[in-house]
C-alpha cells in the first residue's frame, strides 16, 4: 500500500496556515543596568515566541528601574489562558525583568 505523501503534506500545510497567533501588549518593569534590547532577545528565545518589539519608548521610573511597553506575538500551545500564564512565568524568570503587566490580548492571523 502506497502512502501519498504529497496529499499528506498539503493537508499539513493547509492546517498550519489556518493557525493563529496570540498578540499580547504588556508593560515590563526592568533593571536599568541591562539594555532593553538584551532583555527582548531573551524573550524572543522563549519557545513559541515569534515577534517581540517595543510599542512605546522606555520610561525611567527610578534610578534602577524603567518601564517599557512591548508587543509579543506567540504560538499558543493548548488553551490561550494557560499558554499566556506559561509565557508570563517564563518572562518573569529572566534576570533583569522585575514584573509584567498585560494590557491587551488578541488573536491575529499568521
C-alpha atoms as an extended CHARMM CRD file, in Angstrom:
* protein
*
       110  EXT
         1         1  UNK       CA              0.0000000000        0.0000000000        0.0000000000  PROA      1               0.0000000000
         2         2  UNK       CA              1.4030000000        3.3580000000       -1.0470000000  PROA      2               0.0000000000
         3         3  UNK       CA              1.0580000000        6.4690000000        1.0980000000  PROA      3               0.0000000000
         4         4  UNK       CA              0.5220000000        9.6560000000       -0.8760000000  PROA      4               0.0000000000
         5         5  UNK       CA              2.9490000000       11.9360000000        0.8960000000  PROA      5               0.0000000000
         6         6  UNK       CA              2.1030000000       14.8630000000       -1.3810000000  PROA      6               0.0000000000
         7         7  UNK       CA             -1.5220000000       14.8880000000       -0.1790000000  PROA      7               0.0000000000
         8         8  UNK       CA             -0.4410000000       14.3790000000        3.4370000000  PROA      8               0.0000000000
         9         9  UNK       CA              1.9950000000       17.2660000000        3.1740000000  PROA      9               0.0000000000
        10        10  UNK       CA             -0.6330000000       19.5020000000        1.5730000000  PROA      10              0.0000000000
        11        11  UNK       CA             -3.1170000000       18.6970000000        4.3590000000  PROA      11              0.0000000000
        12        12  UNK       CA             -0.4860000000       19.5400000000        6.9680000000  PROA      12              0.0000000000
        13        13  UNK       CA              0.3600000000       22.8480000000        5.2650000000  PROA      13              0.0000000000
        14        14  UNK       CA             -3.3240000000       23.8010000000        4.9960000000  PROA      14              0.0000000000
        15        15  UNK       CA             -3.8790000000       23.0940000000        8.7100000000  PROA      15              0.0000000000
        16        16  UNK       CA             -0.8110000000       25.1120000000        9.7010000000  PROA      16              0.0000000000
        17        17  UNK       CA             -1.9120000000       28.0750000000        7.5790000000  PROA      17              0.0000000000
        18        18  UNK       CA             -5.2050000000       28.2230000000        9.4930000000  PROA      18              0.0000000000
        19        19  UNK       CA             -3.3830000000       28.7210000000       12.7880000000  PROA      19              0.0000000000
        20        20  UNK       CA             -3.4200000000       31.9820000000       14.5980000000  PROA      20              0.0000000000
        21        21  UNK       CA             -1.0070000000       33.7710000000       16.8700000000  PROA      21              0.0000000000
        22        22  UNK       CA             -1.7190000000       35.4060000000       20.1910000000  PROA      22              0.0000000000
        23        23  UNK       CA             -0.6960000000       39.0560000000       20.3590000000  PROA      23              0.0000000000
        24        24  UNK       CA             -0.0150000000       40.4410000000       23.8240000000  PROA      24              0.0000000000
        25        25  UNK       CA              0.5550000000       44.0910000000       24.6460000000  PROA      25              0.0000000000
        26        26  UNK       CA              2.2670000000       44.4470000000       28.0040000000  PROA      26              0.0000000000
        27        27  UNK       CA              4.4310000000       46.6510000000       30.1600000000  PROA      27              0.0000000000
        28        28  UNK       CA              7.6190000000       45.2200000000       31.6120000000  PROA      28              0.0000000000
        29        29  UNK       CA              9.4410000000       46.7130000000       34.5710000000  PROA      29              0.0000000000
        30        30  UNK       CA             13.1570000000       46.1870000000       34.1050000000  PROA      30              0.0000000000
        31        31  UNK       CA             16.5880000000       46.8370000000       35.5540000000  PROA      31              0.0000000000
        32        32  UNK       CA             18.1750000000       49.9670000000       34.0580000000  PROA      32              0.0000000000
        33        33  UNK       CA             21.6200000000       48.3420000000       34.0560000000  PROA      33              0.0000000000
        34        34  UNK       CA             20.5600000000       45.7180000000       31.4720000000  PROA      34              0.0000000000
        35        35  UNK       CA             19.8590000000       47.0560000000       27.9650000000  PROA      35              0.0000000000
        36        36  UNK       CA             16.2470000000       46.5950000000       26.8610000000  PROA      36              0.0000000000
        37        37  UNK       CA             17.4480000000       45.0440000000       23.5750000000  PROA      37              0.0000000000
        38        38  UNK       CA             19.1580000000       42.2750000000       25.5440000000  PROA      38              0.0000000000
        39        39  UNK       CA             16.0110000000       41.5560000000       27.5570000000  PROA      39              0.0000000000
        40        40  UNK       CA             13.9110000000       41.4390000000       24.3780000000  PROA      40              0.0000000000
        41        41  UNK       CA             16.3760000000       38.9480000000       22.9110000000  PROA      41              0.0000000000
        42        42  UNK       CA             15.8560000000       36.7180000000       25.9600000000  PROA      42              0.0000000000
        43        43  UNK       CA             12.0830000000       36.9600000000       25.4690000000  PROA      43              0.0000000000
        44        44  UNK       CA             12.4890000000       36.0240000000       21.7840000000  PROA      44              0.0000000000
        45        45  UNK       CA             14.3230000000       32.8930000000       22.8940000000  PROA      45              0.0000000000
        46        46  UNK       CA             11.2120000000       31.5870000000       24.6900000000  PROA      46              0.0000000000
        47        47  UNK       CA              9.6330000000       28.6670000000       22.8600000000  PROA      47              0.0000000000
        48        48  UNK       CA              6.6890000000       29.7360000000       20.7150000000  PROA      48              0.0000000000
        49        49  UNK       CA              7.5340000000       33.4470000000       20.6790000000  PROA      49              0.0000000000
        50        50  UNK       CA              7.7330000000       34.7080000000       17.1120000000  PROA      50              0.0000000000
        51        51  UNK       CA              7.8550000000       38.5090000000       17.3430000000  PROA      51              0.0000000000
        52        52  UNK       CA              8.8120000000       40.9690000000       20.0920000000  PROA      52              0.0000000000
        53        53  UNK       CA              9.0360000000       44.7010000000       19.6270000000  PROA      53              0.0000000000
        54        54  UNK       CA              8.8060000000       47.9460000000       21.5610000000  PROA      54              0.0000000000
        55        55  UNK       CA              5.4930000000       49.8000000000       21.2450000000  PROA      55              0.0000000000
        56        56  UNK       CA              6.4080000000       52.8600000000       23.3280000000  PROA      56              0.0000000000
        57        57  UNK       CA              9.7730000000       54.2350000000       24.3180000000  PROA      57              0.0000000000
        58        58  UNK       CA             11.3040000000       53.1210000000       27.5930000000  PROA      58              0.0000000000
        59        59  UNK       CA             10.4710000000       55.3740000000       30.5480000000  PROA      59              0.0000000000
        60        60  UNK       CA             12.7340000000       55.5840000000       33.5920000000  PROA      60              0.0000000000
        61        61  UNK       CA             10.7490000000       55.4250000000       36.8390000000  PROA      61              0.0000000000
        62        62  UNK       CA             13.6420000000       55.3850000000       39.3220000000  PROA      62              0.0000000000
        63        63  UNK       CA             17.4350000000       55.2560000000       39.4250000000  PROA      63              0.0000000000
        64        64  UNK       CA             17.3440000000       51.4990000000       38.9620000000  PROA      64              0.0000000000
        65        65  UNK       CA             14.0900000000       50.7000000000       37.1270000000  PROA      65              0.0000000000
        66        66  UNK       CA             12.3440000000       51.5180000000       33.8780000000  PROA      66              0.0000000000
        67        67  UNK       CA              9.0740000000       50.6490000000       32.1420000000  PROA      67              0.0000000000
        68        68  UNK       CA              8.7830000000       49.5490000000       28.5270000000  PROA      68              0.0000000000
        69        69  UNK       CA              5.5920000000       48.8060000000       26.6150000000  PROA      69              0.0000000000
        70        70  UNK       CA              6.1410000000       45.8360000000       24.3040000000  PROA      70              0.0000000000
        71        71  UNK       CA              4.1150000000       43.6660000000       21.9390000000  PROA      71              0.0000000000
        72        72  UNK       CA              4.7090000000       39.9320000000       21.7410000000  PROA      72              0.0000000000
        73        73  UNK       CA              3.2720000000       37.5080000000       19.2080000000  PROA      73              0.0000000000
        74        74  UNK       CA              3.4620000000       33.8340000000       20.0420000000  PROA      74              0.0000000000
        75        75  UNK       CA              2.0580000000       30.4640000000       19.0440000000  PROA      75              0.0000000000
        76        76  UNK       CA             -0.3450000000       29.2710000000       21.7490000000  PROA      76              0.0000000000
        77        77  UNK       CA              0.0250000000       25.7030000000       22.9570000000  PROA      77              0.0000000000
        78        78  UNK       CA             -3.3070000000       24.4470000000       24.2370000000  PROA      78              0.0000000000
        79        79  UNK       CA             -5.7210000000       26.9190000000       25.7910000000  PROA      79              0.0000000000
        80        80  UNK       CA             -4.7970000000       30.5640000000       25.3760000000  PROA      80              0.0000000000
        81        81  UNK       CA             -5.2200000000       31.4690000000       29.0520000000  PROA      81              0.0000000000
        82        82  UNK       CA             -2.8800000000       28.6650000000       30.1540000000  PROA      82              0.0000000000
        83        83  UNK       CA             -0.3070000000       29.3780000000       27.4360000000  PROA      83              0.0000000000
        84        84  UNK       CA             -0.3270000000       33.0770000000       28.3810000000  PROA      84              0.0000000000
        85        85  UNK       CA              0.3040000000       32.2030000000       32.0400000000  PROA      85              0.0000000000
        86        86  UNK       CA              3.2210000000       29.9830000000       30.9880000000  PROA      86              0.0000000000
        87        87  UNK       CA              4.6550000000       32.7550000000       28.8300000000  PROA      87              0.0000000000
        88        88  UNK       CA              4.4090000000       35.3060000000       31.6560000000  PROA      88              0.0000000000
        89        89  UNK       CA              6.0860000000       32.9290000000       34.1090000000  PROA      89              0.0000000000
        90        90  UNK       CA              8.9650000000       32.3910000000       31.6830000000  PROA      90              0.0000000000
        91        91  UNK       CA              9.3480000000       36.1290000000       31.1120000000  PROA      91              0.0000000000
        92        92  UNK       CA              9.4040000000       36.8010000000       34.8500000000  PROA      92              0.0000000000
        93        93  UNK       CA             12.2600000000       34.3340000000       35.3190000000  PROA      93              0.0000000000
        94        94  UNK       CA             14.5080000000       36.4380000000       33.0650000000  PROA      94              0.0000000000
        95        95  UNK       CA             17.1440000000       38.1860000000       35.1480000000  PROA      95              0.0000000000
        96        96  UNK       CA             16.5580000000       41.9290000000       34.8690000000  PROA      96              0.0000000000
        97        97  UNK       CA             12.7820000000       41.7550000000       34.4440000000  PROA      97              0.0000000000
        98        98  UNK       CA             11.0570000000       42.5930000000       37.7170000000  PROA      98              0.0000000000
        99        99  UNK       CA              7.4120000000       42.3690000000       36.6670000000  PROA      99              0.0000000000
       100       100  UNK       CA              4.9370000000       42.2950000000       33.7910000000  PROA      100             0.0000000000
       101       101  UNK       CA              1.5030000000       43.8090000000       33.3420000000  PROA      101             0.0000000000
       102       102  UNK       CA             -0.7110000000       42.6030000000       30.4950000000  PROA      102             0.0000000000
       103       103  UNK       CA             -2.6520000000       45.3960000000       28.8010000000  PROA      103             0.0000000000
       104       104  UNK       CA             -4.3800000000       43.6060000000       25.9150000000  PROA      104             0.0000000000
       105       105  UNK       CA             -4.5870000000       40.1340000000       24.3590000000  PROA      105             0.0000000000
       106       106  UNK       CA             -5.7640000000       39.4880000000       20.7850000000  PROA      106             0.0000000000
       107       107  UNK       CA             -5.7780000000       36.6430000000       18.2910000000  PROA      107             0.0000000000
       108       108  UNK       CA             -4.1170000000       37.5270000000       14.9800000000  PROA      108             0.0000000000
       109       109  UNK       CA             -3.7800000000       35.6280000000       11.7270000000  PROA      109             0.0000000000
       110       110  UNK       CA             -0.4010000000       34.2670000000       10.7790000000  PROA      110             0.0000000000
